Amino acid sequence: MLAPMRTFKAEKGSPLEAAVALLIHNEAEFLATERETRREIAKIDREMIELKREADARFARIEKTLAEHGQLLQKHNELIEWLIDAIREKIGFKSKK
C-alpha cells in the first residue's frame, strides 16, 4: 500500500534542495513498495504453478478413471449381449449371430 506523500519544510537551504530531498524520499518509498509488490507477485506465481500442477495431476487421474470406466462398460455390454443370446438359446430362439 502506498504511503501518503510527505512534504518537507526546509529549515535551511533552498526550495530546490527541499524538492530534491522530497523526490529522493518519495523514490525510496516507491522502490520499497515496488519490491514488496514484486515479492507478492512472485508468491502468487509460485502458488499458481502449484495449483496448475495439482489440477493437471487431478485431470490426468480423471481421464484415466474415465478410460477405465469406458472399458468396464464395454465389457458389461458384451456380457449383456452374451446373456441375451444365452437366454434366447435356452428358451428355444435362434441367436441373432
N, C-alpha and C positions, 0 to 999 in steps of 0.2 A: 504494500500500500504506500502510495506516495505521501511523504510528509509535506505539510504546508510550507510554501516558500517563506524563508525568513528574510527580513530586511535588517541590514546592519546600519547603525548610525556611526559614522566615522567620528571618533573623538579627535583624532588628528590625522592629517593627510587630506588629500584632495578627494573630491567626489569620484574621480576616476579610480583611485585606489580602493575606495569603498565598493564601487561597482565590480572591480576585478575580484575583490575578496568575496563578494556575494556570488559571482559567477563560479569561482573555484569551489565554494561551499555547495552550491546547487549542483554542480557537476559531480562532486563527490557523492552527494545523496543519490543522484541519478544512477551513477555507476553501481552503488551498493544495491539499489533497487533492481537494476538490470541483472546483477549477479544472482540475487535471490530468485528473480523470475526465471533465469536460465536453469537454476537448480531445480525449481519446481517443474519446469518443462521436461527436464531430463528424468525426473522421478516419474512423471506421468507417462513419458515414452517407455520407460522400463516396465511400468505396470501394464501398458497396452501390449507390449511384446509378450509378457507373461500371459495375459488374458487371451491373446491370439493363439499362443502355443497350447493353452488348455482347451480352447474352442476347437482347434484343429484336431487335437487328440480325441476329444469327445465326438466330433463329427466322424472321424475315422472309425471309432467304435460303433457308432450308429449305422454307418454304411455296412460294416462287417455283419452286424446283427441283422440288418435288412436282407443282406445276401443269404445268410443262413436261414432266415425265415422263408425266403423265396424257394430255397432248395427243399425245405421241410414241406412247404405247401405242394410243391411238385410231387414229392414222394406220397403225400396224402392223397392227391388227385389220382395218382397211379394205383394206389391201394383201393380207393373207392371204385375205380373202373374195374379192377380185378374182382372186387367183391360183387359188383353188379353182374359181371359176366358169370361168376361162380354161382350166384343165386339163380340166374336165368337157366343155366345148365342144370342145376339141381331140380328146378321145378318143371323142366322139360322144354324150355325155349332154346333155340339155337343162338349161339353167340353172334354178335354183330361182326366179328372179325373173321 
